[in-house]
Amino acid sequence: MWYFTWVLGIGFAVLLAILNAMWGENEEARHASLPTRRRSDGDAS
């Protein structure tokens, strides 16, 4: 039954790759939609 765990492992790796790509696309859109902050807003950095 080694093939069962092999198929599950490959499926999980593909799922993580797809989620990572979707997260990257969403991250760019999220940063583009955020308003810019001024330094006087209490940002310490």
C-alpha positions as CSV (number, residue, x, y, z in Angstrom):
1,M,0.0,0.0,0.0
2,W,3.0,2.3,-0.4
3,Y,1.4,3.7,-3.6
4,F,-1.5,5.1,-1.5
5,T,0.8,7.3,0.6
6,W,2.8,8.2,-2.5
7,V,-0.4,9.4,-4.3
8,L,-1.5,11.3,-1.2
9,G,1.9,12.9,-0.9
10,I,1.9,14.0,-4.5
11,G,-1.6,15.3,-4.3
12,F,-0.8,17.3,-1.1
13,A,2.3,18.8,-2.8
14,V,0.3,19.8,-5.8
15,L,-2.4,21.3,-3.6
16,L,0.2,23.3,-1.7
17,A,1.8,24.6,-4.9
18,I,-1.7,25.7,-6.2
19,L,-2.5,27.4,-2.9
20,N,0.9,29.1,-2.9
21,A,0.4,30.5,-6.4
22,M,-3.1,31.7,-5.5
23,W,-1.8,33.4,-2.3
24,G,0.9,35.2,-4.3
25,E,-1.6,36.5,-6.7
26,N,-3.9,37.7,-3.9
27,E,-1.0,39.3,-2.0
28,E,-0.2,41.6,-4.9
29,A,-3.8,42.7,-5.3
30,R,-4.1,43.2,-1.5
31,H,-1.0,45.4,-1.4
32,A,-2.3,47.4,-4.4
33,S,-5.7,48.0,-2.7
34,L,-4.3,49.1,0.7
35,P,-4.2,52.8,1.3
36,T,-0.7,54.3,1.8
37,R,0.1,55.2,5.4
38,R,1.9,58.3,6.6
39,R,4.7,58.2,9.1
40,S,2.7,60.4,11.5
41,D,0.2,57.7,12.0
42,G,2.3,56.2,14.8
43,D,4.3,53.9,12.7
44,A,7.6,53.3,14.6
45,S,9.6,52.0,11.7
